[in-house]
Amino acid sequence: MARPSDGRKDQELINILTANARMPLAEVAKSLGVSRATVQGRLSRLEREGVIVGYTTVLGKDEVHATTLSAVIMIELEVKQQANVVAQLRKRPEIIQCYTVSGHFDLFVKIRCTTSTHLDEVIDSIAAMEGVRRTTSSILLARKFER
């Protein structure tokens, strides 16, 4: 288990990588005030422990919006249907994020499609899934910022 000071350094490392996962390890080490080997060791441990599970490409806002439509869907589930519905959602490549939430709805899902017809089909298929009581959808218009 990491010491509290190690935990703070781990969080700083995660914050740096969240802002720019392509930053050279030497620069990361300089920012953290530790050696490159220390950064590599921390990074390997965070990956091994499942804290960091992957890296991704984030497209610039003009590129993403030029080719896709995105929407968020709030999903209310029937009792004890979460595992079943999440398993069904996981099979759809258009669904890029899925979160449990507190409140009236049970799941928050973000989807990305190439056409409005495709987006409509995905929304309809989610609403028709066994275990889904109701959905509320909103199309995302413009990203103001992302961290």
C-alpha positions in Angstrom: 0.0 0.0 0.0 1.3 3.5 -0.9 2.3 5.9 1.8 0.2 9.2 1.9 3.1 11.1 0.3 3.3 8.4 -2.4 -0.4 8.7 -2.9 -0.1 12.4 -3.5 2.7 11.8 -6.1 0.6 9.1 -7.8 -2.3 11.6 -8.0 0.0 14.3 -9.5 1.3 11.7 -12.0 -2.3 10.8 -12.9 -3.2 14.5 -13.3 -0.2 15.1 -15.6 -1.0 12.1 -17.8 -4.7 13.1 -17.9 -3.7 16.4 -19.3 -1.1 14.9 -21.7 -0.5 11.2 -21.8 2.2 11.7 -24.5 4.4 13.8 -22.3 7.9 12.3 -22.2 8.7 10.5 -18.9 11.7 12.8 -18.4 9.4 15.8 -18.5 7.0 14.1 -16.1 9.8 13.3 -13.8 11.0 16.9 -13.8 7.5 18.2 -13.1 7.2 15.8 -10.1 10.7 16.4 -8.9 11.7 12.7 -9.0 13.8 10.6 -11.3 12.7 9.1 -14.6 13.1 5.6 -13.1 10.8 6.6 -10.2 8.1 7.8 -12.7 8.5 4.6 -14.7 8.1 2.5 -11.6 5.1 4.3 -10.4 3.5 4.1 -13.8 4.1 0.4 -14.0 2.6 -0.1 -10.5 -0.4 2.0 -11.3 -1.0 -0.1 -14.5 -0.4 -3.4 -12.6 -2.9 -2.4 -9.9 -5.5 -1.4 -12.4 -5.5 2.3 -11.5 -4.5 3.1 -15.1 -6.1 0.6 -17.4 -5.3 2.2 -20.8 -4.6 5.2 -22.9 -6.7 6.8 -25.6 -6.7 9.4 -28.3 -8.9 12.5 -27.7 -9.8 14.1 -31.0 -9.9 17.9 -31.3 -13.4 19.3 -31.0 -13.6 20.2 -34.7 -12.6 16.7 -35.7 -15.0 14.9 -33.4 -18.0 17.1 -34.2 -17.3 17.1 -37.9 -17.8 13.3 -38.2 -20.0 12.3 -35.3 -23.1 13.0 -33.3 -23.0 12.3 -29.5 -25.8 12.0 -27.0 -26.2 11.2 -23.4 -29.0 8.9 -22.2 -30.3 8.6 -18.7 -31.7 5.1 -18.1 -34.1 4.0 -15.4 -34.0 0.3 -14.8 -36.4 -2.4 -13.6 -35.5 -3.8 -10.2 -32.3 -5.9 -10.2 -31.6 -5.6 -14.0 -28.4 -3.5 -13.9 -26.0 -6.4 -14.6 -28.1 -7.6 -17.5 -28.6 -4.1 -19.1 -24.9 -3.2 -18.6 -23.9 -6.5 -20.4 -26.2 -5.6 -23.3 -24.9 -2.0 -23.5 -21.3 -3.2 -23.4 -21.9 -5.1 -26.7 -22.8 -1.9 -28.6 -19.6 -0.2 -30.0 -21.5 3.2 -30.2 -21.7 3.3 -26.4 -18.5 4.9 -25.3 -19.2 5.4 -21.6 -21.5 4.0 -19.0 -21.8 5.1 -15.4 -24.1 4.2 -12.5 -25.7 7.4 -11.0 -27.7 8.3 -7.9 -31.1 9.8 -8.1 -34.2 8.9 -10.2 -32.1 7.3 -13.0 -29.8 4.3 -12.6 -27.4 4.6 -15.6 -25.8 7.5 -17.6 -24.6 6.4 -21.0 -22.8 8.4 -23.7 -23.1 7.3 -27.3 -21.4 8.4 -30.5 -22.8 7.8 -34.0 -22.1 9.0 -37.5 -25.6 9.9 -38.6 -28.8 11.1 -36.9 -30.6 7.9 -38.2 -28.0 5.7 -36.6 -28.2 7.7 -33.4 -32.0 7.3 -33.4 -31.7 3.5 -33.9 -29.2 3.2 -31.0 -31.5 5.2 -28.7 -34.5 3.1 -29.7 -32.5 -0.2 -29.2 -31.5 0.9 -25.7 -35.1 1.8 -24.8 -36.2 -1.6 -26.0 -33.7 -3.6 -24.0 -35.1 -6.0 -21.4 -34.8 -4.4 -18.0 -35.0 -0.8 -19.2 -38.0 1.0 -17.7 -37.5 4.3 -19.5 -34.9 6.6 -21.0 -34.3 10.3 -21.4 -31.9 11.4 -24.2 -30.1 14.6 -25.0 -27.9 15.3 -28.0 -24.6 17.0 -27.2 -24.1 20.2 -29.1 -20.7 21.7 -28.3 -17.9 20.8 -25.9 -16.9 23.9 -24.0 -13.9 22.2 -22.3 -12.7 18.7 -21.3 -10.1 17.6 -18.8 
